[in-house]
Amino acid sequence: MAHAAHTDCPGCTAPDLAFAAHDHAHCAEDALIRAEALTSVNGARLTPVRRRVLEILLEEHRALGAYDVLARLAAEGYGNQPPVAYRALEFLVEQGLAHRIQRLNAFTACVHMGEAHAPAFLICRACQSVAEASAGAARSALEAEAGRSGFAIERTTIEALGLCPKCQGKAE
């Protein structure tokens, strides 16, 4: 799963390395500090449940469904009612701390918390790993094409399905 950028962890910022094994525990802590600051600036609060959900999303390069998150929360004593997970995930998406991956009906932590960006999600169809890549050029091209038709884009989500390097190696 994607997480906040950290210069000491190339896997945090490079989609090709996000699929490779790397130690990114320090990045998760950096992301949590950034999340606390961003929510505070926005007049919101990262409650213990919201913080724990973000921690869960930051643990690995995978998108997790709401029920996966709920199972983890319930096992840790945070409650087992679906609204607990859904409200926390919705908050994280609204605050720009996480993204919803439509294809997987799942969520992943944002790599560029607090930054305006156009993400694309590289989804491995075999292991469900997800990397967040920049889609700025694709978004610009799409906006130009839409503009020629008089259409104003309000939101785009780019999701690419394929095989990560690890799963490509297994298929050979």
C-alpha positions as CSV (number, residue, x, y, z in Angstrom):
1,M,0.0,0.0,0.0
2,A,1.2,3.5,-0.6
3,H,2.2,5.8,2.2
4,A,3.6,9.2,2.8
5,A,6.7,10.2,0.9
6,H,9.9,10.0,2.8
7,T,13.3,10.7,1.2
8,D,15.0,7.8,3.0
9,C,12.6,5.2,1.5
10,P,12.6,5.1,-2.3
11,G,9.8,2.6,-2.3
12,C,7.6,5.3,-0.7
13,T,7.8,7.6,-3.8
14,A,8.7,5.4,-6.7
15,P,5.9,3.1,-7.9
16,D,8.4,0.6,-9.4
17,L,10.0,0.2,-6.0
18,A,6.8,0.2,-4.1
19,F,6.3,-3.4,-5.3
20,A,9.8,-4.4,-4.1
21,A,10.6,-5.5,-0.6
22,H,11.8,-2.5,1.4
23,D,11.7,-1.3,5.0
24,H,9.3,1.6,5.3
25,A,8.3,1.5,9.0
26,H,9.8,5.0,9.5
27,C,7.7,6.3,6.7
28,A,4.5,5.3,8.5
29,E,5.5,7.3,11.5
30,D,6.3,10.3,9.2
31,A,2.9,9.9,7.6
32,L,1.1,9.8,11.0
33,I,2.8,13.0,12.0
34,R,1.9,14.6,8.7
35,A,-1.7,13.4,9.1
36,E,-2.0,14.9,12.6
37,A,-0.8,18.2,11.3
38,L,-3.0,18.2,8.3
39,T,-6.2,17.4,10.2
40,S,-5.4,20.0,12.8
41,V,-4.9,22.7,10.1
42,N,-8.3,21.6,8.6
43,G,-10.0,21.9,12.0
44,A,-10.5,18.2,12.2
45,R,-9.2,15.6,14.6
46,L,-7.5,12.3,14.1
47,T,-9.3,10.3,16.8
48,P,-7.8,7.1,18.1
49,V,-10.0,5.0,15.7
50,R,-9.2,7.2,12.7
51,R,-5.5,7.1,13.6
52,R,-5.6,3.3,14.0
53,V,-7.3,2.9,10.6
54,L,-4.6,5.0,9.0
55,E,-1.9,2.9,10.7
56,I,-3.5,-0.2,9.3
57,L,-3.5,1.3,5.8
58,L,0.1,2.3,6.2
59,E,1.3,-1.2,7.1
60,E,1.9,-2.5,3.6
61,H,1.4,-1.7,-0.1
62,R,-2.1,-3.2,-0.3
63,A,-5.5,-1.8,-0.5
64,L,-7.8,-3.0,2.2
65,G,-11.6,-3.4,2.2
66,A,-13.7,-1.8,4.9
67,Y,-14.5,-5.3,6.3
68,D,-10.7,-6.1,6.5
69,V,-10.2,-2.9,8.4
70,L,-13.2,-3.7,10.6
71,A,-11.9,-7.1,11.4
72,R,-8.6,-5.6,12.6
73,L,-10.3,-3.0,14.6
74,A,-12.6,-5.5,16.3
75,A,-9.7,-7.8,17.2
76,E,-8.1,-4.8,18.9
77,G,-11.2,-3.8,20.8
78,Y,-12.4,-0.8,18.7
79,G,-15.8,-2.3,18.0
80,N,-17.2,-4.5,15.4
81,Q,-20.0,-2.4,13.8
82,P,-19.4,-1.6,10.1
83,P,-20.0,2.2,10.6
84,V,-16.9,2.3,12.8
85,A,-14.7,1.4,9.8
86,Y,-16.7,3.2,7.2
87,R,-16.8,6.5,9.0
88,A,-13.0,6.4,9.7
89,L,-12.2,5.5,6.1
90,E,-14.6,8.2,4.8
91,F,-12.9,10.7,7.1
92,L,-9.4,9.7,5.8
93,V,-10.5,10.1,2.2
94,E,-12.2,13.4,2.8
95,Q,-9.0,14.7,4.5
96,G,-6.8,13.6,1.7
97,L,-5.0,11.0,3.8
98,A,-6.3,7.9,1.9
99,H,-7.8,7.0,-1.5
100,R,-10.6,4.7,-2.4
101,I,-9.6,2.2,-5.1
102,Q,-12.8,1.7,-7.0
103,R,-11.9,-1.6,-8.8
104,L,-11.1,-3.3,-5.5
105,N,-13.7,-1.5,-3.4
106,A,-10.9,-0.9,-1.0
107,F,-8.8,1.9,0.5
108,T,-5.1,2.7,0.5
109,A,-3.1,5.4,2.3
110,C,-2.2,8.5,0.2
111,V,1.5,8.8,-0.9
112,H,1.2,12.6,-1.2
113,M,-0.8,13.6,1.9
114,G,-1.6,17.3,1.9
115,E,-0.5,17.9,-1.7
116,A,-2.7,18.6,-4.7
117,H,-2.0,15.7,-7.1
118,A,-3.5,13.5,-9.7
119,P,-2.9,9.9,-8.7
120,A,-3.0,6.8,-10.8
121,F,-3.2,3.4,-9.1
122,L,-1.1,0.5,-10.3
123,I,-2.9,-2.6,-9.1
124,C,-1.4,-6.1,-9.3
125,R,-4.2,-8.5,-10.4
126,A,-2.4,-11.4,-8.7
127,C,-1.4,-10.2,-5.3
128,Q,-3.6,-7.1,-5.0
129,S,-0.6,-4.8,-4.2
130,V,-1.2,-1.2,-5.1
131,A,1.3,1.6,-5.9
132,E,0.3,5.2,-6.3
133,A,1.9,6.9,-9.4
134,S,1.5,10.4,-10.8
135,A,-1.1,10.9,-13.4
136,G,-0.6,14.6,-14.0
137,A,0.2,14.3,-17.7
138,A,-2.7,11.9,-18.3
139,R,-5.0,14.2,-16.4
140,S,-3.9,17.2,-18.4
141,A,-4.4,15.3,-21.7
142,L,-7.8,14.2,-20.6
143,E,-8.8,17.8,-19.5
144,A,-7.7,19.1,-22.9
145,E,-9.7,16.5,-24.8
146,A,-12.7,17.1,-22.6
147,G,-12.4,20.9,-23.0
148,R,-12.6,20.4,-26.8
149,S,-16.0,18.9,-26.2
150,G,-17.1,21.6,-23.7
151,F,-17.0,19.1,-20.9
152,A,-15.6,20.2,-17.5
153,I,-14.0,17.3,-15.5
154,E,-14.5,17.5,-11.8
155,R,-12.9,14.3,-10.8
156,T,-10.9,11.4,-12.3
157,T,-9.7,8.1,-11.0
158,I,-7.1,6.2,-13.0
159,E,-6.6,2.6,-12.1
160,A,-4.3,0.4,-14.1
161,L,-4.5,-3.4,-13.7
162,G,-1.5,-5.6,-14.4
163,L,1.3,-7.6,-12.7
164,C,3.8,-6.3,-10.3
165,P,7.5,-7.4,-10.7
166,K,7.2,-10.1,-8.1
167,C,4.1,-11.7,-9.7
168,Q,5.6,-11.3,-13.2
169,G,8.5,-13.4,-12.0
170,K,6.1,-16.1,-10.8
171,A,4.3,-16.2,-14.1
172,E,7.5,-16.9,-16.1
